Amino acid sequence: MPHLVICPLSRLEQTADTHGARDMVTLLSSDNELQRPTGILPERHLFLDMNDISVAVEGLHRPEEHHIRRLIEFAQQWDRSAPLLVHCWMGISRSTAAAYIIALSLNAQRDEMQLALDLRRLSPSATPNARMIALADRVMERDGRMVAAVKRIGRGANAYEGTPFILPLAD
């Protein structure tokens, strides 16, 4: 069954190898150095240049609608023959938001609240980036259900970084 694997940057190579990922989404500022794991070709890697912020801060790049549209487009082109690896700096905010967005974009019938609850169960530290969720909710015409679901699960447990986890695409 196809699934998403979410991790922090520090565990990227190990997680890619362990799960056999061949496609990857990176959500980092372009100021960060990144070495793509062996086995992930440049054309199968989406790099979204953004900082983990929800409000405008001079000199930083907050998530924008074009990032969300590109994320959804990339996910729809993924062949699902191997897991899709999604990562950010800490594996807590941008990557969990992206995984939530991808899972809903690939399974439009999935319940937003149940998916948010599943996300919390699988990753106690998950705190999806609120701006990314709000933008995706609008782009995907979810009428505020994504925002409400993520708001309901609230901030995740304090952690230095998230622990890698798997998010199944089906209920």
C-alpha positions as CSV (number, residue, x, y, z in Angstrom):
1,M,0.0,0.0,0.0
2,P,1.5,3.4,-0.9
3,H,2.3,5.7,2.0
4,L,4.1,8.8,3.1
5,V,7.2,8.8,5.3
6,I,7.9,11.9,7.3
7,C,11.2,12.8,8.9
8,P,13.5,15.6,10.0
9,L,16.6,16.6,8.0
10,S,19.0,14.9,10.4
11,R,17.4,11.5,9.6
12,L,16.9,12.0,5.8
13,E,19.5,9.6,4.4
14,Q,18.7,6.8,6.9
15,T,14.9,7.2,6.5
16,A,15.2,7.2,2.6
17,D,17.3,4.0,2.7
18,T,15.2,2.2,5.3
19,H,11.9,2.8,3.4
20,G,13.3,2.6,-0.2
21,A,11.9,6.1,-1.1
22,R,12.5,7.2,-4.7
23,D,10.5,10.5,-4.5
24,M,10.9,13.3,-2.0
25,V,9.5,16.6,-0.9
26,T,11.8,19.0,0.8
27,L,10.4,22.0,2.7
28,L,13.3,24.2,3.7
29,S,14.7,27.6,3.3
30,S,17.2,27.7,0.3
31,D,19.7,28.9,2.9
32,N,20.0,25.3,4.2
33,E,22.4,22.8,2.7
34,L,20.9,19.6,1.4
35,Q,22.4,16.5,0.0
36,R,19.8,14.5,-1.8
37,P,19.8,10.8,-0.6
38,T,21.2,8.2,-3.0
39,G,18.4,6.8,-5.1
40,I,16.3,10.0,-5.4
41,L,16.9,11.5,-8.8
42,P,16.7,15.3,-9.2
43,E,13.5,15.0,-11.3
44,R,11.8,13.1,-8.5
45,H,12.6,15.7,-5.9
46,L,10.5,18.7,-5.1
47,F,12.2,21.5,-3.2
48,L,9.9,24.1,-1.8
49,D,11.8,27.2,-0.5
50,M,10.1,28.3,2.7
51,N,10.7,29.0,6.3
52,D,8.5,27.6,9.1
53,I,6.6,30.8,9.7
54,S,2.9,31.8,9.4
55,V,3.2,35.6,9.3
56,A,5.4,37.8,7.1
57,V,8.9,38.3,8.4
58,E,11.3,40.4,6.5
59,G,14.0,38.3,4.9
60,L,12.2,35.1,5.3
61,H,9.9,33.1,2.9
62,R,6.6,32.1,4.3
63,P,4.5,29.4,2.6
64,E,2.4,30.8,-0.3
65,E,-0.3,29.5,-2.5
66,H,2.1,28.6,-5.3
67,H,4.0,26.3,-2.9
68,I,0.7,24.4,-2.0
69,R,-0.3,24.1,-5.7
70,R,3.1,22.8,-6.6
71,L,3.0,20.3,-3.7
72,I,-0.3,19.0,-4.8
73,E,0.8,18.7,-8.4
74,F,3.9,16.8,-7.5
75,A,2.0,14.4,-5.3
76,Q,-0.5,13.7,-8.1
77,Q,2.5,12.9,-10.4
78,W,4.0,10.5,-7.9
79,D,3.7,6.9,-9.2
80,R,3.2,5.4,-5.7
81,S,5.5,2.4,-6.5
82,A,7.6,3.4,-3.4
83,P,7.0,5.6,-0.4
84,L,7.0,9.4,-0.9
85,L,9.5,10.9,1.6
86,V,8.5,14.3,3.1
87,H,10.9,16.2,5.3
88,C,11.6,19.6,6.7
89,W,14.3,20.8,9.2
90,M,12.7,19.3,12.4
91,G,10.0,17.0,11.0
92,I,7.4,18.7,13.1
93,S,5.6,21.5,11.3
94,R,6.1,22.0,7.5
95,S,6.5,18.3,6.8
96,T,3.5,17.2,8.8
97,A,1.4,19.9,7.1
98,A,2.6,18.8,3.7
99,A,1.9,15.1,4.5
100,Y,-1.6,16.1,5.7
101,I,-2.2,18.1,2.5
102,I,-0.8,15.3,0.2
103,A,-3.0,12.6,1.9
104,L,-6.1,14.7,1.4
105,S,-5.2,15.7,-2.1
106,L,-4.8,12.0,-3.1
107,N,-7.9,10.8,-1.3
108,A,-10.5,13.5,-1.6
109,Q,-13.1,11.4,0.3
110,R,-10.9,11.1,3.4
111,D,-12.2,12.8,6.5
112,E,-10.2,15.8,7.5
113,M,-10.7,15.3,11.3
114,Q,-10.0,11.6,11.3
115,L,-6.8,12.3,9.3
116,A,-5.7,15.0,11.8
117,L,-6.4,12.6,14.7
118,D,-4.4,9.8,12.9
119,L,-1.5,12.3,12.4
120,R,-1.5,13.1,16.1
121,R,-1.5,9.4,17.0
122,L,1.3,8.6,14.7
123,S,3.4,11.7,15.6
124,P,2.8,13.1,19.0
125,S,5.0,16.1,18.2
126,A,3.3,17.0,14.9
127,T,2.3,20.6,14.8
128,P,1.3,21.3,11.1
129,N,2.2,24.8,9.9
130,A,-1.1,26.7,10.2
131,R,-0.5,28.9,7.2
132,M,0.1,25.9,4.9
133,I,-3.1,24.3,6.2
134,A,-5.1,27.4,5.7
135,L,-3.8,27.9,2.1
136,A,-4.4,24.3,1.3
137,D,-7.9,24.4,2.7
138,R,-8.7,27.3,0.4
139,V,-7.0,25.7,-2.7
140,M,-8.7,22.4,-2.1
141,E,-12.0,24.0,-1.3
142,R,-12.4,22.2,2.0
143,D,-14.6,25.0,3.5
144,G,-12.5,25.4,6.7
145,R,-12.5,21.7,7.6
146,M,-8.8,21.3,7.3
147,V,-8.1,24.3,9.5
148,A,-10.7,23.2,12.1
149,A,-9.2,19.7,12.3
150,V,-5.7,20.8,12.7
151,K,-6.8,23.4,15.3
152,R,-8.6,20.7,17.2
153,I,-5.4,18.5,17.6
154,G,-3.5,21.6,18.7
155,R,0.2,21.9,19.3
156,G,2.0,18.7,19.5
157,A,4.3,17.5,22.3
158,N,7.5,19.5,22.8
159,A,10.4,17.8,21.0
160,Y,13.8,18.7,19.7
161,E,12.8,17.1,16.4
162,G,10.1,14.7,15.2
163,T,10.6,11.0,15.0
164,P,10.2,9.5,11.5
165,F,6.8,8.0,10.9
166,I,4.6,6.5,8.2
167,L,1.3,8.1,7.2
168,P,-0.9,5.6,5.2
169,L,-2.8,7.1,2.3
170,A,-5.9,5.1,3.0
171,D,-8.0,5.0,6.1
